[in-house]
């Protein structure tokens, strides 16, 4: 569960950077253009995802898949369906980690947990350029690439690469300080759809162990 939690904090970066794309555009625009568009236009985001983690030698370590739902500022719901079910929900005040197999819920302050992480920046209203050096990356494919490098030398990762296509955010690739790489591919993305009222509400199921202060 610790590995999933760790990568979740990283992948929140990519999800919150989705942009509204122009399918009719004849030329591939710079990734930073789509980054700016997200900050100005995107309020909700939902998608399926496939996640692969590679070690420093490029060998596959683990895979996962599921769905993600977000609303700016500060709310998200991340459902891991495979290889085993886990749920991570941020309601704007607290962040909940529910391990279904272990029958355990861990709850923490959202502000403290996401402090100085990409999630804390991108789930709010701050501009990415406040904490990241943003570089457009040339590409020979039909996607737009942009790299974000944290300005804080104590950050827990080296870079985040975002890949945009005509359907929105297509992929995120994050390299951590151990040279491990997480690649997230987003599927069937939808931006600015109306969400159900209780999409980010979470109540620990009866009978599970709860670690942390739920009040």
Residue pairs with C-beta under 8 A, 6 or more apart in sequence:
1 86
1 97
1 99
1 102
3 53
3 62
4 64
4 80
4 86
5 88
5 97
7 51
7 53
7 182
8 78
8 88
9 113
9 114
9 117
9 118
9 119
9 156
10 118
10 156
10 157
10 160
10 174
10 176
10 182
11 49
11 51
11 78
11 172
11 174
11 182
11 184
12 76
12 78
12 114
12 117
12 118
12 119
12 122
12 123
13 117
13 118
13 119
13 122
13 148
13 160
13 172
13 174
14 160
14 162
14 169
14 171
14 172
14 174
14 184
14 186
15 45
15 47
15 68
15 70
15 76
15 169
15 172
15 186
16 38
16 45
16 70
16 72
16 118
16 119
16 122
16 123
17 35
17 38
17 122
17 128
17 148
17 162
17 169
17 172
18 38
18 42
18 45
18 168
18 169
18 186
18 189
18 191
19 33
19 34
19 35
19 36
19 37
19 38
19 41
19 42
19 164
19 168
19 169
20 34
20 37
20 38
20 41
20 42
20 168
20 191
20 192
21 34
21 37
21 164
21 165
21 166
21 167
21 168
22 29
23 166
23 167
28 139
28 142
28 143
28 144
29 144
30 136
30 144
30 146
31 136
31 137
31 144
31 145
31 146
31 162
31 163
31 164
32 134
32 136
32 146
33 144
34 144
34 146
34 164
34 169
35 128
35 134
35 146
35 162
39 127
39 128
41 191
41 192
42 72
42 191
42 192
43 71
43 72
43 192
44 69
44 70
44 71
44 72
44 191
44 192
44 193
44 194
44 195
45 68
45 69
45 70
45 169
45 189
45 190
45 191
46 67
46 68
46 69
46 70
46 189
46 190
46 193
46 195
47 67
47 68
47 168
47 169
47 186
47 187
47 188
47 189
47 190
48 65
48 66
48 67
48 68
48 186
48 187
48 188
49 65
49 66
49 67
49 68
49 184
49 185
49 186
49 187
50 63
50 64
50 65
50 184
50 185
50 187
51 63
51 64
51 65
51 182
51 183
51 184
51 185
52 60
52 62
52 63
52 182
52 183
53 60
53 61
53 62
53 63
53 180
53 181
53 182
53 183
54 60
54 61
54 180
54 181
54 182
54 183
55 61
55 179
55 180
56 178
56 179
56 180
58 181
61 180
62 83
63 82
63 83
64 80
64 82
64 83
65 80
65 81
65 82
66 78
66 79
66 80
66 81
66 82
67 79
67 81
68 76
68 77
68 78
68 79
68 186
69 76
69 77
69 78
69 195
69 199
69 200
70 76
70 77
70 123
71 195
71 199
71 200
72 123
72 124
72 125
73 92
73 123
73 124
73 125
74 90
74 92
74 110
74 123
74 124
75 90
75 91
75 92
75 123
75 199
75 200
76 88
76 89
76 90
76 119
76 123
76 200
77 87
77 88
77 89
77 90
77 199
77 200
78 87
78 88
78 89
79 85
79 86
79 87
80 86
80 87
80 88
84 100
84 101
85 100
85 101
86 97
86 98
86 99
86 100
87 96
87 97
87 98
87 100
87 202
88 95
88 96
88 97
88 98
89 95
89 96
89 98
89 200
89 201
89 202
90 96
90 110
90 114
90 123
90 200
91 110
91 200
91 201
91 202
92 110
92 200
93 109
93 110
94 107
94 108
94 109
94 110
94 214
95 107
95 108
95 109
95 110
95 113
95 114
96 105
96 106
96 107
96 202
96 204
97 105
97 106
97 107
97 108
98 104
98 105
98 202
98 204
98 205
98 208
99 105
103 207
103 208
103 209
104 208
104 209
104 210
104 211
105 204
105 205
105 208
105 209
105 210
105 211
106 210
106 211
106 212
107 204
107 210
107 211
107 212
107 213
107 214
108 212
111 120
114 120
114 123
116 152
116 155
117 156
118 148
118 150
118 157
118 160
121 128
121 130
121 131
121 132
122 128
128 134
128 148
131 150
131 151
131 152
132 148
132 149
132 150
132 151
133 148
133 149
133 150
133 151
134 146
134 147
134 148
135 146
135 147
135 148
135 149
136 144
136 145
136 146
136 147
137 145
137 146
137 147
137 161
138 145
139 145
142 165
142 166
143 163
143 164
143 165
143 170
143 171
144 163
144 164
144 165
145 161
145 162
145 163
145 164
146 161
146 162
146 164
147 159
147 160
147 161
147 162
148 159
148 160
148 161
148 162
149 158
149 159
150 157
156 176
156 177
157 174
157 175
157 176
157 177
158 175
158 176
158 177
159 174
159 175
160 172
160 173
160 174
161 172
161 173
161 174
162 169
162 171
162 172
163 169
163 170
163 171
163 172
163 173
164 170
167 188
167 189
168 186
168 189
168 191
169 186
169 189
170 185
170 186
171 183
171 184
171 185
171 186
172 182
172 183
172 184
172 186
173 181
173 182
173 183
173 184
174 181
174 182
175 181
176 182
204 210
204 214
